[in-house]
Amino acid sequence: MKKTKNVPETSSLLVIQRNEQGKIWSHIRQKWLIETPEERVRQEYVCSLGSVLN
């Protein structure tokens, strides 16, 4: 049986997604990362670029 990871649903609009363990979803890396101030800014920037490009 293949192990699956908890991956949020993808859509055409990139939205910042956080979980209860203090992690933030990276749309580029396709994995959960520890939410630091730097990572939060990175993900907000990626999401804003995705909104502009769509």
C-alpha atoms as a printed R data frame, in Angstrom:
   type eleno elety resid chain resno      x      y       z
1  ATOM     1    CA   MET     A     1  0.000  0.000   0.000
2  ATOM     2    CA   LYS     A     2  1.416  3.359  -1.046
3  ATOM     3    CA   LYS     A     3  1.743  5.961   1.696
4  ATOM     4    CA   THR     A     4  0.160  9.302   0.818
5  ATOM     5    CA   LYS     A     5  0.998 12.638   2.370
6  ATOM     6    CA   ASN     A     6 -1.524 15.244   3.450
7  ATOM     7    CA   VAL     A     7 -1.541 17.462   0.354
8  ATOM     8    CA   PRO     A     8 -4.041 20.300   0.002
9  ATOM     9    CA   GLU     A     9 -6.263 20.407  -3.053
10 ATOM    10    CA   THR     A    10 -4.812 22.435  -5.900
11 ATOM    11    CA   SER     A    11 -6.740 25.040  -7.811
12 ATOM    12    CA   SER     A    12 -6.022 27.741 -10.348
13 ATOM    13    CA   LEU     A    13 -5.933 30.333  -7.555
14 ATOM    14    CA   LEU     A    14 -2.991 29.992  -5.168
15 ATOM    15    CA   VAL     A    15 -4.004 30.500  -1.559
16 ATOM    16    CA   ILE     A    16 -1.754 30.447   1.498
17 ATOM    17    CA   GLN     A    17 -2.565 27.298   3.443
18 ATOM    18    CA   ARG     A    18 -1.536 26.664   7.052
19 ATOM    19    CA   ASN     A    19 -2.035 23.668   9.309
20 ATOM    20    CA   GLU     A    20 -2.354 23.197  13.076
21 ATOM    21    CA   GLN     A    21  1.279 22.152  13.537
22 ATOM    22    CA   GLY     A    22  2.647 25.569  12.564
23 ATOM    23    CA   LYS     A    23  3.457 24.640   8.979
24 ATOM    24    CA   ILE     A    24  2.742 26.387   5.681
25 ATOM    25    CA   TRP     A    25  2.175 24.721   2.288
26 ATOM    26    CA   SER     A    26  4.785 25.416  -0.404
27 ATOM    27    CA   HIS     A    27  3.125 25.388  -3.833
28 ATOM    28    CA   ILE     A    28  6.516 25.278  -5.572
29 ATOM    29    CA   ARG     A    29  8.051 22.454  -3.495
30 ATOM    30    CA   GLN     A    30  4.742 20.599  -2.993
31 ATOM    31    CA   LYS     A    31  5.347 19.971   0.712
32 ATOM    32    CA   TRP     A    32  4.669 21.408   4.166
33 ATOM    33    CA   LEU     A    33  7.375 23.681   5.598
34 ATOM    34    CA   ILE     A    34  7.877 25.168   9.057
35 ATOM    35    CA   GLU     A    35  6.235 28.588   9.042
36 ATOM    36    CA   THR     A    36  8.936 31.142   9.776
37 ATOM    37    CA   PRO     A    37  8.526 34.854   9.015
38 ATOM    38    CA   GLU     A    38 10.810 34.441   5.994
39 ATOM    39    CA   GLU     A    39  8.864 31.446   4.655
40 ATOM    40    CA   ARG     A    40  5.566 33.271   5.151
41 ATOM    41    CA   VAL     A    41  6.823 36.197   3.038
42 ATOM    42    CA   ARG     A    42  8.116 33.761   0.391
43 ATOM    43    CA   GLN     A    43  4.774 31.970   0.125
44 ATOM    44    CA   GLU     A    44  2.790 35.232   0.065
45 ATOM    45    CA   TYR     A    45  4.988 36.398  -2.817
46 ATOM    46    CA   VAL     A    46  4.545 33.120  -4.724
47 ATOM    47    CA   CYS     A    47  0.777 33.265  -4.241
48 ATOM    48    CA   SER     A    48  0.586 36.889  -5.383
49 ATOM    49    CA   LEU     A    49  2.621 36.049  -8.506
50 ATOM    50    CA   GLY     A    50  0.352 33.094  -9.209
51 ATOM    51    CA   SER     A    51 -2.716 35.328  -8.968
52 ATOM    52    CA   VAL     A    52 -1.205 37.816 -11.412
53 ATOM    53    CA   LEU     A    53 -0.123 35.153 -13.906
54 ATOM    54    CA   ASN     A    54 -3.497 33.371 -13.975
